[in-house]
Protein backbone atom coordinates (compact mmCIF):
# COMPACT_ATOMS: atom_id res chain seq x y z
CA UNK A 1 0.00 0.00 0.00
CA UNK A 2 1.25 3.49 -0.88
CA UNK A 3 0.99 6.49 1.40
CA UNK A 4 1.08 10.05 0.07
CA UNK A 5 3.56 12.38 1.69
CA UNK A 6 3.68 16.12 1.03
CA UNK A 7 6.92 17.93 1.82
CA UNK A 8 7.59 21.61 1.26
CA UNK A 9 11.14 22.49 0.29
CA UNK A 10 12.82 24.89 2.69
CA UNK A 11 14.21 28.15 1.33
CA UNK A 12 17.66 27.06 2.50
CA UNK A 13 18.60 23.46 2.17
CA UNK A 14 20.94 21.41 4.32
CA UNK A 15 20.34 18.28 2.25
CA UNK A 16 18.02 16.67 4.80
CA UNK A 17 15.09 16.66 2.37
CA UNK A 18 17.07 14.43 0.00
CA UNK A 19 17.79 12.00 2.84
CA UNK A 20 14.12 11.99 3.87
CA UNK A 21 12.94 11.34 0.33
CA UNK A 22 15.52 8.57 -0.14
CA UNK A 23 14.26 6.89 3.03
CA UNK A 24 10.64 7.18 1.84
CA UNK A 25 11.50 5.69 -1.56
CA UNK A 26 13.32 2.77 0.11
CA UNK A 27 10.13 2.08 2.05
CA UNK A 28 8.08 2.25 -1.18
CA UNK A 29 6.20 5.36 -0.04
CA UNK A 30 4.97 7.52 -2.91
CA UNK A 31 6.49 10.97 -2.49
CA UNK A 32 5.32 14.26 -3.97
CA UNK A 33 7.31 17.50 -3.70
CA UNK A 34 5.03 20.54 -3.79
CA UNK A 35 6.41 24.01 -4.43
CA UNK A 36 3.90 26.18 -2.59
CA UNK A 37 2.26 29.42 -3.80
CA UNK A 38 4.00 32.67 -2.93
CA UNK A 39 2.47 36.10 -2.50
CA UNK A 40 5.00 38.03 -4.54
CA UNK A 41 6.78 35.01 -6.01
CA UNK A 42 10.12 36.39 -4.83
CA UNK A 43 11.77 33.00 -4.47
CA UNK A 44 12.90 31.57 -7.78
CA UNK A 45 13.57 27.88 -8.13
CA UNK A 46 15.67 26.21 -10.78
CA UNK A 47 13.34 23.46 -11.91
CA UNK A 48 16.29 21.75 -13.63
CA UNK A 49 18.11 21.59 -10.28
CA UNK A 50 15.00 20.34 -8.50
CA UNK A 51 14.41 17.58 -11.06
CA UNK A 52 18.09 16.57 -10.86
CA UNK A 53 17.94 16.47 -7.06
CA UNK A 54 14.66 14.56 -6.78
CA UNK A 55 14.93 11.89 -9.46
CA UNK A 56 11.86 9.66 -9.64
CA UNK A 57 9.75 11.93 -7.42
CA UNK A 58 6.57 13.68 -8.54
CA UNK A 59 7.07 17.45 -8.41
CA UNK A 60 4.14 19.86 -8.47
CA UNK A 61 5.02 23.52 -9.00
CA UNK A 62 2.26 25.72 -7.59
CA UNK A 63 4.41 28.81 -7.00
CA UNK A 64 2.36 30.71 -9.57
CA UNK A 65 -1.03 29.50 -8.39
CA UNK A 66 -3.23 32.63 -8.61
CA UNK A 67 -4.41 33.74 -5.19
CA UNK A 68 -5.76 37.25 -4.76
CA UNK A 69 -3.98 39.52 -2.25
CA UNK A 70 -6.99 39.61 0.08
CA UNK A 71 -6.68 35.84 0.59
CA UNK A 72 -3.25 36.18 2.25
CA UNK A 73 -2.91 36.67 6.02
CA UNK A 74 0.66 37.95 5.61
CA UNK A 75 3.54 37.58 3.13
CA UNK A 76 3.92 33.86 3.81
CA UNK A 77 0.54 32.56 4.99
CA UNK A 78 -2.91 32.27 3.49
CA UNK A 79 -5.90 33.37 5.52
CA UNK A 80 -8.87 31.05 6.16
CA UNK A 81 -10.48 31.68 2.77
CA UNK A 82 -7.16 31.41 0.96
CA UNK A 83 -6.36 28.10 2.67
CA UNK A 84 -9.79 26.79 1.74
CA UNK A 85 -9.39 27.76 -1.93
CA UNK A 86 -5.87 26.38 -2.13
CA UNK A 87 -6.80 23.15 -0.33
CA UNK A 88 -9.70 22.54 -2.71
CA UNK A 89 -7.40 23.01 -5.69
CA UNK A 90 -4.61 20.92 -4.19
CA UNK A 91 -7.02 18.03 -3.53
CA UNK A 92 -7.88 17.94 -7.26
CA UNK A 93 -4.18 17.95 -8.20
CA UNK A 94 -3.36 15.11 -5.79
CA UNK A 95 -6.46 13.07 -6.62
C-alpha positions in Angstrom: 0.0 0.0 0.0 1.3 3.5 -0.9 1.0 6.5 1.4 1.1 10.1 0.1 3.6 12.4 1.7 3.7 16.1 1.0 6.9 17.9 1.8 7.6 21.6 1.3 11.1 22.5 0.3 12.8 24.9 2.7 14.2 28.1 1.3 17.7 27.1 2.5 18.6 23.5 2.2 20.9 21.4 4.3 20.3 18.3 2.3 18.0 16.7 4.8 15.1 16.7 2.4 17.1 14.4 0.0 17.8 12.0 2.8 14.1 12.0 3.9 12.9 11.3 0.3 15.5 8.6 -0.1 14.3 6.9 3.0 10.6 7.2 1.8 11.5 5.7 -1.6 13.3 2.8 0.1 10.1 2.1 2.1 8.1 2.2 -1.2 6.2 5.4 0.0 5.0 7.5 -2.9 6.5 11.0 -2.5 5.3 14.3 -4.0 7.3 17.5 -3.7 5.0 20.5 -3.8 6.4 24.0 -4.4 3.9 26.2 -2.6 2.3 29.4 -3.8 4.0 32.7 -2.9 2.5 36.1 -2.5 5.0 38.0 -4.5 6.8 35.0 -6.0 10.1 36.4 -4.8 11.8 33.0 -4.5 12.9 31.6 -7.8 13.6 27.9 -8.1 15.7 26.2 -10.8 13.3 23.5 -11.9 16.3 21.7 -13.6 18.1 21.6 -10.3 15.0 20.3 -8.5 14.4 17.6 -11.1 18.1 16.6 -10.9 17.9 16.5 -7.1 14.7 14.6 -6.8 14.9 11.9 -9.5 11.9 9.7 -9.6 9.8 11.9 -7.4 6.6 13.7 -8.5 7.1 17.4 -8.4 4.1 19.9 -8.5 5.0 23.5 -9.0 2.3 25.7 -7.6 4.4 28.8 -7.0 2.4 30.7 -9.6 -1.0 29.5 -8.4 -3.2 32.6 -8.6 -4.4 33.7 -5.2 -5.8 37.3 -4.8 -4.0 39.5 -2.3 -7.0 39.6 0.1 -6.7 35.8 0.6 -3.3 36.2 2.3 -2.9 36.7 6.0 0.7 38.0 5.6 3.5 37.6 3.1 3.9 33.9 3.8 0.5 32.6 5.0 -2.9 32.3 3.5 -5.9 33.4 5.5 -8.9 31.1 6.2 -10.5 31.7 2.8 -7.2 31.4 1.0 -6.4 28.1 2.7 -9.8 26.8 1.7 -9.4 27.8 -1.9 -5.9 26.4 -2.1 -6.8 23.1 -0.3 -9.7 22.5 -2.7 -7.4 23.0 -5.7 -4.6 20.9 -4.2 -7.0 18.0 -3.5 -7.9 17.9 -7.3 -4.2 17.9 -8.2 -3.4 15.1 -5.8 -6.5 13.1 -6.6 
